[in-house]
Each structure stands twice: as C-alpha cells, then as structure tokens.
Amino acid sequence: MKNLFYSVCVVLGVTFLTLNNPVLAEAETKRVCIDVKDKDGKVAKDAKGNPKQSCKDVKQHKKLEGTAVPEKK
C-alpha cells in the first residue's frame, strides 16, 4: 500500500512540474514565405505571372521575463 501511494505521488508530482513549466509551453507557429530567385537573381514567376514563393512554418517562442542584470561600476 505504501509503494502504491509513493508511486502515485511521484507520478502526480512529475506531471504537475512538466505541465506548469513555461519553457515547455507550446510555441506559436508563423508562416514565412520567401520569393524564389532564378540563376540571374531575378524573381521566378509561375504560369499565372505571380512570383513563386518558398514557404516554411517557423516556431515563434515568447521571451521569458526576468530581472535586470546589475551594471558594474
């Protein structure tokens, strides 16, 4: 009975610590598109005449707040 109680406490403690950790919080994703360039350095265009783009999803993390670093004299 003691072992069961201790194991449940450990599991709940680890779960609580990992769920409330701000560093492990989900990051927002942002879609970034860049124009594709050909060999000459000009923007490549598709059949409709629109510029071709290379798009990627990037994670955008929030900065953590902290205390200011004291300056040396």
matplotlib code that plots the C-alpha trace (Angstrom):
import matplotlib.pyplot as plt

x = [0.0, 2.9, 4.6, 1.4, 0.9, 4.5, 4.4, 1.1, 2.7, 5.8, 3.7, 1.5, 4.5, 6.3, 3.1, 2.5, 6.0, 6.1, 2.6, 3.3, 6.8, 6.7, 9.8, 8.0, 4.9, 3.8, 5.3, 3.1, 3.8, 4.2, 4.3, 7.2, 7.3, 10.4, 10.4, 12.3, 15.0, 16.4, 20.1, 20.2, 19.0, 15.5, 12.3, 10.9, 7.3, 4.7, 2.4, -0.1, 2.6, 2.7, 6.1, 7.0, 7.4, 9.1, 7.0, 8.0, 6.3, 8.5, 8.0, 7.9, 8.8, 7.8, 10.6, 10.7, 10.6, 13.4, 15.2, 17.6, 21.3, 23.1, 25.7, 29.4, 30.8]
y = [0.0, 2.3, 1.7, 2.4, 5.7, 6.8, 5.9, 7.8, 10.9, 10.7, 10.4, 13.4, 15.5, 14.9, 15.6, 18.8, 20.1, 19.4, 20.8, 24.1, 24.7, 27.9, 26.8, 23.7, 25.7, 25.4, 27.9, 29.7, 28.9, 31.6, 31.0, 32.7, 33.0, 34.0, 34.7, 32.1, 33.6, 32.1, 31.9, 35.6, 36.7, 37.7, 36.6, 33.5, 33.6, 30.8, 30.2, 32.9, 35.5, 35.5, 35.2, 31.7, 31.5, 29.1, 28.9, 27.4, 27.1, 28.6, 28.3, 31.7, 31.5, 34.0, 35.7, 34.9, 37.8, 38.2, 40.6, 43.2, 42.4, 44.9, 47.0, 47.0, 50.3]
z = [0.0, 0.8, -2.5, -4.4, -2.5, -3.1, -6.8, -7.3, -5.6, -7.8, -11.0, -10.0, -9.0, -12.2, -14.2, -12.3, -12.8, -16.6, -17.3, -15.5, -16.9, -19.1, -21.1, -22.3, -23.3, -26.9, -29.3, -31.8, -35.4, -38.0, -41.8, -43.5, -47.3, -49.4, -53.1, -55.2, -57.4, -60.6, -61.7, -62.7, -59.3, -60.6, -59.0, -60.7, -61.8, -62.2, -65.2, -64.0, -63.6, -59.8, -58.1, -56.9, -53.1, -50.8, -47.5, -44.2, -40.8, -38.0, -34.3, -32.6, -28.9, -26.3, -24.3, -20.7, -18.2, -15.7, -13.5, -14.9, -14.7, -12.4, -14.1, -12.9, -11.7]

ax = plt.figure().add_subplot(projection="3d")
ax.plot(x, y, z, "-o")
ax.set_aspect("equal")
plt.show()
